[in-house]
Amino acid sequence: MSQVKQSVGLGITFALITAVLWGMVPIAIKQLLPDMTPNTIVWYRFIISAVGLGIVLAVQHKLPSLSLFKRPRWLAMLIIASLGLVGNFILYSSALQYLTPTASQVIVQLSPVGLMFASVLILKESMRITQVIGAAMLIFGLVLFFNTNLIEIFTRLTDYTVGVLLGMCSALVWVCYAIAQKILQRRLAASQILFLLYILCVVLVTPISTPSEIYKLNAWQLGCLAFCGLNTLVAYGALGEAMARWQVAQVSALITLTPLFTLVFSDLLALFWPDVFSMTVLNILGYSGAFIVVMGAMFSAAGHRLLPRRSEKKSVLPL
């Protein structure tokens, strides 16, 4: 029993590490955007992640075999996943040019909802009533979060509207990556898939990036760039460890706390270093909306634990 508790405790710890790291990355990216384009930021993130994960897999003797991709179906899935991941990273970084880190993270919570519907349509998975309720809560929370900008978003194509649209596209493109990765996981481990994806993403982004922009960065920005690259590597590694030790639904629910971490970190940094970081400007409805978005995503991910189906209730009865 103590081993089980220890395993669960480690699962919670790794899931929290993932949420905290993902909560910090948009703040770091925001520091780079004045002197580096989104495409170049993404290129460096993939380079650092590919090298780091490649070293880890080589030490573990788990580098993936490419023989699987002689089959057109698996090669097509790998390309789709790569395009989805590249699109997600670039669109997300581009959205940060117009939005605060908190706003971008709140919009990204559309990703699990999109994945839910895509899984039903493409992978023929069943949809739970808790997922529908969670999705409705999330949409309602988004409306509250953007309450002061709703007229602007729906009536004028301002910079803020462009940022919101880019964030939404980032979330939707991520769904393509997630579905393709789910299919690829039938043949490869998650870390092996990510390694191949990182390499392909570097190839895809290289023609539209300008690596020489790194010479424009000061020491602080170079630190932020290194953090962004290592963040991708460590966060996904922690996520894999959390999944191995704790139930997927609980891990997914805990990770939905990411926007709240971003909100807290943004305000704390702005409080101590106002010349470098900006305070998140929200009214009471905006703060409520951020909380409801997180609760909606969390309920969608793990609500079935609170409201199990009849068949699930029967299955847990003593024999």
Secondary structure, DSSP 8 states (H G I E B T S, - for coil): -HHHHHHHHHHHHHHHHHHHHHHHHHHHHHHHTTTS-HHHHHHHHHHHHHHHHHHHHHHTT----SGGGGSHHHHHHHHHHHHHHHHHHHHHHHHTTTS-HHHHHHHHTHHHHHHHHHHHHHS-----HHHHHHHHHHHHHHHHHTGGGHHHHHH---HHHHHHHHHHHHHHHHHHHHHHHHHHTTTS-HHHHHHHHHHHHHHHHGGG--GGGGGG--HHHHHHHHHHHHHHHHHHHHHHHHHHHS-HHHHHHHHTTHHHHHHHHHHHHHHH-TTTS------HHHHHHHHHHHHHHHHHHHGGGTS--HHHHHHTS--
